[in-house]
Amino acid sequence: MPQIVHKTRTQVVVEILRERILSGQIHAGEPLRQSSLAHELDVSRIPIREALLQLEAEGLVKFEAHKGATATELSLTQMDELFELRGLIEPTLLRRSVPNLTAEHLATAADYLEQLGHALQQDNTIDSWSELNGLFHLSLYAGADRPHTLDMVRGLNTNSDRYIRLQLLLAGGRPKADQEHRQLLERCQAGDADGAAELLQHHIQSAGISAKNLIEAQMLRSHSK
């Protein structure tokens, strides 16, 4: 029997607004007026305010003086740079890490992968997708002994967060991501450093291309209105 998930009003509002922003229904720079949203969604202004603060932490909303909350812009230039850097740094890091991965490292990666696979099957866990995705990848880089590079990767993952969610949520990327993650773990378990690095390179590039295509389509729709 499936588990019944009870959501707070704030969670419901977060999910509605997040999907509208990521899908382009709410355009970049569009004001998010708390009173109007409260009336439309039939809730008080408290869950609206809490939801906007959570979306601000996710990089989808920003607060400006005398203007209030607005949807942030999804930037093709920023996205290209972030995924380009990830493609340059992470495969090299993984190739260095694989020969030094211990059974404990691999068990940690497998655990994160199972959590991520479960979360990707549920729309109400979208806020955990990017975090678990990052933890899975970082656990495979643990054998590289490159703490400063790992800090850089964490920063890139944080800044890539909304583009990763966009690709997973709207580009049908969840089954593909889960399959590639499992293949990646298998290659690491087999000690295939070159094969794992090659797969990771493809994984990052394809995710970036999917996200880019979505953003370009949103921009075309916006300009045609």
C-alpha positions as CSV (number, residue, x, y, z in Angstrom):
1,M,0.0,0.0,0.0
2,P,1.6,3.4,-1.0
3,Q,2.5,5.8,1.7
4,I,0.3,8.8,2.0
5,V,2.4,12.0,2.0
6,H,0.9,14.9,3.9
7,K,2.1,18.3,2.7
8,T,2.1,21.6,4.5
9,R,0.5,24.6,2.8
10,T,4.0,26.0,2.4
11,Q,5.2,22.8,0.6
12,V,2.3,22.9,-1.7
13,V,2.9,26.6,-2.6
14,V,6.7,25.9,-3.1
15,E,5.9,23.1,-5.5
16,I,3.4,25.2,-7.5
17,L,5.6,28.2,-7.8
18,R,8.8,26.2,-8.5
19,E,7.2,24.4,-11.4
20,R,5.8,27.7,-12.8
21,I,9.2,29.3,-12.7
22,L,11.1,26.4,-14.1
23,S,8.5,25.8,-16.9
24,G,8.6,29.5,-17.8
25,Q,4.9,30.1,-16.9
26,I,6.3,32.8,-14.5
27,H,8.8,34.8,-16.5
28,A,12.2,36.1,-15.3
29,G,11.8,39.4,-13.6
30,E,8.0,38.9,-13.1
31,P,6.9,40.2,-9.6
32,L,5.6,37.6,-7.2
33,R,3.0,39.6,-5.2
34,Q,2.2,37.9,-2.0
35,S,-1.4,39.2,-1.7
36,S,-2.3,38.1,-5.2
37,L,-0.7,34.7,-4.8
38,A,-2.4,34.2,-1.5
39,H,-5.8,35.0,-3.1
40,E,-5.2,32.8,-6.1
41,L,-3.9,29.8,-4.1
42,D,-6.5,30.3,-1.3
43,V,-3.9,30.4,1.5
44,S,-2.8,33.1,4.0
45,R,0.3,35.3,3.2
46,I,2.4,33.3,5.7
47,P,2.9,30.2,3.6
48,I,3.4,32.4,0.6
49,R,6.2,34.3,2.4
50,E,7.8,31.1,3.6
51,A,7.6,29.5,0.1
52,L,9.2,32.6,-1.5
53,L,12.1,32.5,1.1
54,Q,12.7,28.8,0.3
55,L,12.7,29.5,-3.4
56,E,15.1,32.3,-2.8
57,A,17.5,29.8,-1.2
58,E,17.1,27.6,-4.3
59,G,18.1,30.6,-6.5
60,L,14.7,30.8,-8.2
61,V,13.5,34.0,-6.5
62,K,15.2,37.2,-5.4
63,F,14.1,40.0,-3.1
64,E,14.8,43.5,-4.1
65,A,14.3,46.8,-2.1
66,H,11.1,48.6,-3.1
67,K,10.2,45.8,-5.5
68,G,9.6,42.7,-3.5
69,A,10.1,39.2,-4.8
70,T,10.7,38.5,-8.5
71,A,11.5,35.4,-10.5
72,T,15.3,35.1,-11.3
73,E,16.5,34.8,-14.8
74,L,17.7,31.4,-16.2
75,S,20.9,32.4,-18.0
76,L,22.2,30.5,-21.0
77,T,25.6,32.0,-20.5
78,Q,25.8,31.1,-16.9
79,M,24.5,27.6,-17.5
80,D,27.0,27.0,-20.4
81,E,29.9,28.1,-18.2
82,L,28.8,25.9,-15.2
83,F,28.4,22.7,-17.2
84,E,31.6,23.4,-19.2
85,L,33.6,23.7,-16.0
86,R,32.0,20.6,-14.5
87,G,32.9,18.7,-17.7
88,L,36.5,19.8,-17.4
89,I,37.0,19.2,-13.7
90,E,34.8,16.3,-12.6
91,P,35.9,13.5,-15.1
92,T,39.5,14.2,-14.3
93,L,38.7,14.1,-10.6
94,L,36.8,10.8,-10.9
95,R,39.6,9.2,-13.0
96,R,42.1,10.1,-10.2
97,S,39.6,8.9,-7.5
98,V,38.6,5.5,-8.8
99,P,41.8,3.5,-8.0
100,N,41.7,4.8,-4.4
101,L,38.0,4.2,-3.7
102,T,37.5,1.9,-0.7
103,A,34.6,-0.4,0.0
104,E,33.3,2.2,2.4
105,H,33.4,4.9,-0.2
106,L,31.5,2.7,-2.6
107,A,28.9,1.7,0.0
108,T,28.3,5.4,0.7
109,A,27.9,6.1,-3.0
110,A,25.4,3.2,-3.3
111,D,23.4,4.4,-0.4
112,Y,23.1,7.9,-1.8
113,L,22.2,6.4,-5.2
114,E,19.3,4.4,-3.6
115,Q,18.1,7.5,-1.8
116,L,18.3,9.5,-5.1
117,G,16.6,6.8,-7.1
118,H,13.7,6.8,-4.6
119,A,13.4,10.6,-4.5
120,L,13.4,10.9,-8.3
121,Q,10.2,8.7,-8.4
122,Q,8.3,11.3,-6.4
123,D,7.5,14.9,-7.4
124,N,7.1,16.1,-3.8
125,T,10.8,15.4,-3.1
126,I,12.2,17.8,-5.8
127,D,14.0,19.9,-3.2
128,S,16.2,16.9,-2.3
129,W,17.1,15.9,-5.9
130,S,20.0,18.2,-6.4
131,E,21.4,17.6,-2.9
132,L,21.4,13.9,-3.3
133,N,22.7,14.1,-6.8
134,G,25.7,16.2,-5.5
135,L,26.3,13.9,-2.6
136,F,26.4,10.8,-4.9
137,H,28.9,12.4,-7.2
138,L,31.1,13.8,-4.4
139,S,31.2,10.3,-2.8
140,L,32.8,8.9,-6.0
141,Y,35.4,11.7,-5.9
142,A,36.4,10.9,-2.3
143,G,39.5,8.9,-3.4
144,A,41.1,11.7,-5.4
145,D,42.6,13.5,-2.3
146,R,41.9,16.9,-3.8
147,P,40.1,18.9,-1.1
148,H,40.4,22.3,-2.9
149,T,39.1,20.8,-6.1
150,L,36.2,19.2,-4.2
151,D,35.3,22.6,-2.8
152,M,35.2,24.0,-6.3
153,V,32.9,21.1,-7.4
154,R,30.6,21.8,-4.5
155,G,30.3,25.4,-5.5
156,L,29.6,24.5,-9.2
157,N,26.9,22.0,-8.0
158,T,25.3,24.7,-5.9
159,N,25.2,27.1,-8.8
160,S,24.0,24.4,-11.2
161,D,21.3,23.4,-8.8
162,R,18.3,25.0,-10.6
163,Y,19.5,23.9,-14.0
164,I,19.8,20.3,-12.8
165,R,16.3,20.4,-11.3
166,L,15.0,22.0,-14.6
167,Q,16.5,19.2,-16.6
168,L,15.2,16.4,-14.3
169,L,11.7,17.9,-13.8
170,L,10.8,19.0,-17.3
171,A,13.1,17.2,-19.8
172,G,12.2,13.7,-18.8
173,G,15.7,13.3,-17.5
174,R,14.9,11.3,-14.4
175,P,15.0,7.7,-15.8
176,K,18.1,8.5,-17.9
177,A,19.9,10.1,-14.9
178,D,19.1,7.1,-12.7
179,Q,20.4,4.6,-15.4
180,E,23.6,6.6,-16.0
181,H,24.2,6.9,-12.2
182,R,23.9,3.1,-11.8
183,Q,26.3,2.5,-14.7
184,L,28.7,5.0,-13.3
185,L,28.7,3.3,-9.9
186,E,29.2,-0.1,-11.6
187,R,32.3,1.1,-13.5
188,C,33.7,2.6,-10.3
189,Q,33.1,-0.7,-8.5
190,A,34.9,-2.5,-11.3
191,G,37.9,-0.1,-11.0
192,D,37.3,1.1,-14.6
193,A,38.6,4.7,-14.1
194,D,38.8,5.6,-17.8
195,G,35.3,4.1,-18.5
196,A,33.8,5.9,-15.5
197,A,35.4,9.2,-16.5
198,E,34.1,8.8,-20.1
199,L,30.6,8.1,-18.9
200,L,30.6,11.0,-16.5
201,Q,31.7,13.4,-19.3
202,H,28.8,12.2,-21.4
203,H,26.4,12.5,-18.4
204,I,27.3,16.1,-17.6
205,Q,27.3,17.2,-21.3
206,S,23.9,15.6,-22.0
207,A,22.3,17.1,-18.9
208,G,23.6,20.5,-19.9
209,I,22.3,20.2,-23.5
210,S,18.8,19.2,-22.2
211,A,18.7,22.1,-19.8
212,K,19.9,24.5,-22.5
213,N,17.2,23.3,-25.0
214,L,14.5,23.9,-22.4
215,I,15.7,27.4,-21.6
216,E,15.9,28.3,-25.3
217,A,12.4,27.0,-25.8
218,Q,11.2,29.1,-22.9
219,M,12.9,32.2,-24.3
220,L,11.2,31.7,-27.7
221,R,7.8,31.3,-26.1
222,S,8.4,34.5,-24.0
223,H,9.5,36.5,-27.1
224,S,6.6,35.3,-29.2
225,K,4.0,36.7,-26.7
